[in-house]
Structure formats: structure tokens, C-alpha cells
Amino acid sequence: MAMIATSISDFIRTLTALSGLLDKAAASAQARKIDPLVLTSARLAPDMFALARQVQISCDVAKNGFARLGGVDAPKFEDTETTFAELQARIAKTIDFLHSVKAESLAGSEDKVVSFPAGPERVLKMKGDAYLTQWMLPNLYFHNVTAYNILRHNGVDVGKMDYLKGADLLP
């Protein structure tokens, strides 16, 4: 099976781990009696996106990326999520979409030229294999680890194994 088709499972695992981080964050907010919006709106630096936007972008990278590679329509989300429940729903909808992408639609996409927006006025082009390995995966990991770091910085008890949850670790 082609690399691009098999990589869907990596995206699902990473988004599932992100969902687990949000579960821990919601539980932490409740236990510490703080408004959960404090965490979903938290950021590491004034010019960085808040936690909610990090989650939205992680989902967008996955759904839009595989839609472009597979020549199918991606689900459209409004980017209005602010609560943990809303963010969890977005992750679940993204994972459902990834499960629906057929390996056949991704066949040969390694050489397909993909055009995609990179900011409000910029469109980039890459071949499918480079798009996956040099754009999609780095962006997915960047936004997921930034979400992890925002939560960790704000006192949520998460560790590296929470970030790596679901990895095929041997005993």
C-alpha cells in the first residue's frame, strides 16, 4: 500500500492523542475549579494562536490534506469552537472523515501536484509525497505539540506519553 494511504493511521493516532490531552485538560479545569475557557483561549506567546485554534488547525491539516490528495471534498467546519466539547466534536468529525477516505483515491497521489493556501494571499504547490512529508506531517505535529505545550504551561498534568498515546511501543 502506498505511503500516503498508510499515513492516514498516523494522523488518526495523533488526533486521538490530542483528544486525550483535551480530556485531561477538561478534568484539570474541573478539579482546579477554573473556567475551561481559560485553557482553550490560552497561548504561549501573544503572537501565537490559542489552544482552540491549534486544535482547529490540526484537524484542518488532516482533513484538507487528505481531501486534496484523494481528490474528494473535505468537510467544512466554521472555526467557532471554544469549549472542550466542541473541540472534541471537531476531532471526532475529522477522524470520521479520515476513516472514509478510500486508499484507492490516494493511489498515485505521490506524484500529483497539490495546490493549497498558505496564508490569506499565498498559494503553494508541491508534489503529493512532499506535501505529506514536508507540509502535512510537520504542521500536524507542530500544532499538536503546541497544544500540548499550552496545556503543560497552564498546569495540566500531561507528559510525553500522553502526547505519544497510541504509538506502537513494544514492552
C-alpha positions in Angstrom: 0.0 0.0 0.0 1.3 3.5 -0.9 2.9 5.6 1.8 0.2 8.3 1.6 -2.7 5.8 2.2 -0.9 4.2 5.1 -0.1 7.5 6.7 -3.8 8.1 7.5 -3.4 5.9 10.5 -0.6 8.2 11.8 -3.0 11.2 11.6 -5.8 9.3 13.3 -3.4 8.3 16.1 -2.1 11.8 16.6 -5.6 13.3 16.6 -6.7 10.7 19.1 -3.8 11.6 21.4 -4.8 15.2 21.0 -8.3 14.3 22.1 -6.8 12.6 25.2 -4.9 15.8 26.0 -8.2 17.7 25.9 -9.8 15.2 28.2 -7.1 15.7 30.7 -7.4 19.5 30.3 -11.1 19.4 30.9 -10.6 17.3 34.0 -7.9 19.6 35.2 -10.1 22.7 34.8 -12.9 21.0 36.7 -10.6 19.8 39.5 -8.9 23.2 39.9 -12.2 25.0 39.6 -11.1 27.2 36.8 -13.2 28.2 33.8 -12.3 25.8 30.9 -12.2 28.8 28.5 -9.1 30.0 30.4 -7.4 26.9 28.9 -9.0 26.9 25.4 -8.1 30.5 25.0 -4.5 30.2 26.4 -1.5 30.8 24.2 2.3 30.6 24.7 3.1 34.0 23.3 1.0 37.0 22.4 1.5 36.4 18.6 0.7 32.7 18.7 -2.7 31.0 18.2 -4.6 29.9 21.3 -5.2 26.3 22.2 -8.6 26.2 20.4 -7.0 27.4 17.1 -4.2 24.9 17.5 -6.8 22.1 17.6 -8.7 23.5 14.6 -5.5 23.7 12.5 -4.5 20.1 13.4 -7.9 19.0 12.2 -7.7 21.1 9.0 -4.2 19.8 8.1 -5.6 16.3 8.3 -8.9 16.7 6.6 -7.9 19.2 3.9 -4.7 17.4 3.2 -6.2 14.0 2.5 -9.1 15.6 0.6 -6.6 17.3 -1.7 -4.5 14.2 -2.2 -7.6 12.0 -2.7 -9.5 14.4 -4.9 -12.5 14.4 -2.6 -14.4 17.2 -0.8 -13.3 17.9 2.8 -15.9 18.6 5.4 -16.2 22.3 6.2 -16.0 23.5 9.8 -16.9 27.0 10.9 -13.9 27.5 13.3 -16.2 28.6 16.1 -15.2 26.0 18.7 -14.3 27.4 22.1 -15.2 24.6 24.5 -13.6 21.3 25.1 -16.8 19.5 24.0 -16.8 21.5 20.7 -13.1 20.8 20.1 -13.6 17.1 20.8 -16.5 17.0 18.3 -14.3 18.6 15.7 -11.6 16.0 16.3 -14.2 13.2 16.1 -15.6 14.5 12.8 -12.1 14.8 11.4 -11.3 11.2 12.4 -14.6 10.0 10.9 -13.7 11.8 7.6 -10.2 10.2 7.6 -11.8 6.8 8.0 -13.9 7.5 5.0 -11.0 8.3 2.6 -10.5 5.3 0.4 -7.0 4.1 -0.3 -7.9 3.8 -4.0 -8.5 7.6 -4.1 -5.0 8.2 -2.8 -3.3 5.8 -5.3 -0.7 7.6 -7.4 -1.1 10.8 -5.3 2.7 10.8 -4.6 3.3 12.4 -8.0 0.1 14.6 -8.0 0.7 18.3 -7.9 -1.2 19.8 -4.9 -2.1 23.5 -4.7 -3.0 24.8 -1.3 -3.4 28.1 0.5 -0.6 29.2 2.9 -2.0 32.3 4.4 -4.5 34.7 3.1 -2.8 35.7 -0.2 -0.4 32.8 -0.9 -0.8 29.6 -2.7 1.9 26.9 -2.7 2.3 23.9 -4.9 4.0 20.6 -4.0 4.1 17.0 -5.3 1.9 14.7 -3.1 4.8 12.9 -1.4 6.5 16.2 -0.5 3.1 17.7 0.6 2.6 14.8 3.0 6.1 14.6 4.4 7.2 18.3 4.3 3.9 20.1 4.9 1.1 18.0 6.4 3.1 15.9 8.9 5.2 18.8 10.2 2.2 21.0 10.5 0.2 18.3 12.3 3.0 17.7 14.8 3.7 21.4 15.3 0.1 22.3 16.2 -0.3 19.2 18.3 2.9 19.8 20.3 2.0 23.4 20.7 -1.4 22.4 22.1 0.4 20.0 24.5 2.8 22.8 25.5 0.0 25.3 26.1 -1.7 22.8 28.4 1.5 21.8 30.2 2.4 25.5 30.6 -1.0 26.1 32.2 -0.6 23.4 34.8 -2.4 20.5 33.2 -0.8 17.2 34.3 0.3 15.9 30.9 3.5 14.2 29.9 5.3 12.9 26.9 3.5 9.6 26.9 0.1 11.5 26.6 1.5 13.2 23.5 2.6 9.8 22.1 -0.5 7.9 23.1 -1.3 5.1 20.8 2.2 4.7 19.5 3.2 1.1 18.7 5.5 0.7 21.7 6.8 -2.7 22.5 7.1 -4.0 26.1 
